[in-house]
Amino acid sequence: MSATTASDDVLIGRIAQGDRLAMQVLYGRHHVRVFRFGLRLVRNEQIAEDLISEVFLDVWRQASKFEGRSAVSTWLLAITRFKALSALRRRKDAELEDEAANAIEDSSDDPEVVLTKKDTGAALRKCLEALSAEHREIIDLVYYHEKSVEEVARIVDIPENTVKTRLFYARKKLAELLKAAGVERGWP
Amino acid sequence: MMALSKKMLDEPSEIEMLLPWHAAGTLNARDARRVEEALGSDPDLARQYAVIREEYAETIGLNESLGAPSARAMQKLFAAIDAEPVRRPSAFSRLSTRISGFFASLSPRTLAWSASLGALALVMQAGVIGAVLVNNQTSTFQTASLSMNEPTVRSLGSDVGPPRALVRFAPDAKVSDINALLDHYQASIIEARGGLFRLQFGDKAMPKDEIARLISKLQREEIVNLAVAAN
């Protein structure tokens, strides 16, 4: 069995033994999704790239402790989330407030947005970006990273029922933003 | 409008909250069936599901548009890894890698057969235990002996390849002990079936008497319940 056909669990076992090639394979498989998940949380490419190195270095160091209770991809996203939140905490509050204000201005004042009002898809993307970090992450985890209720609960460290209600209210918030942008979709 | 306001104030139903996972195809079969049935009978729910499918598609589009990280991230990672102290892998990780590597190499069909054989072995064991109990009840003088002390050496294959044995470990054997045993005998697991492991020793053929000694030694190991030569 070659390293390229090994399952993620097998790769983690090899990484625990210090197998650098297995690390390269695992990195190749998951780094783009880890980067995108991190980027959506920290909204800064430089920081998101730094996050990837930190996440996979943690994998290298902690592989022997991986118990296989969840998928490796779920474990990776949980580490990424933890690192992203730590990185965000390191940033100044003022910096975050400025960014939040810019995001709101972007969704209302930009002339391009007026055009996108006619284009539901583009408006949806704009509004997805304007959601809070908490709402963005749950939507990304379910729709893009295809994580089940149980897996999201594990990554975000909240009860499964909270996962369901949080996604519902994230979607509701999205609908409100779209409505404010002039897009009616018939729900809610 | 009143209906809409009321709807917005209402707590979502369980099925309503599961719709996004249904769109992503990550519900279990039972929940997926429940959602499908509800969608078939509730037009409001079906309308909401159509909206969710739009959100699903655009979320994927948005994430895919984010691009990929530069090579700098990988260089930084492996520079950091190279700077890490060289570590000695734990016994547990080595054994679990061996076992998981072995199972990962099997095809789903082989795994299914192995599971079936395991189940069959359990049934046979139950039958043997039952027969022993019945015999014990019917005859107080009848004795039966099954010696496992003498090595059963058959088809040693000394002229075709390295020696192999079927081994069953004691139920209380520690993973670290099993791993140490494998290392000591330079053995690798090449097959597992119903609690039996087929081990291969080294990579060279051995004379018959040497194999017999090896199996005999293996049988005397505390953590080994059964060891017989095999192909």
Interface residues (C-beta under 8 A of the other chain):
Chain A: M1 A6 S7 D9 V10 G13 R14 A16 Q17 G18 R20 M23 Q24 Y27 H31 V32 F35 R36 L39 R40 E45 A48 E49 D50 I52 S53 F56 L57 W60 R61 A63 S64 T120 G121 L124 R125 L128 E129 I139 D140 V142 Y143 Y144 E146 K147 S148 V149 K164 T165 L167 F168 R171 K172 L174 A175 R185 G186 W187 P188
Chain B: L4 K7 M8 P12 E14 E16 M17 L18 P20 W21 A23 A24 G25 T26 L27 R47 Q48 V51 I52 E54 E55 Y56 A57 E58 T59 I60 G61 L62 N63 L66 A68 P69 S70 R72 A73 M74 K76 L77 F78 A80 I81 E84 V86 R87 P89 S90 F92 S93 R94 S96 T97 S100 G101 A104 S105
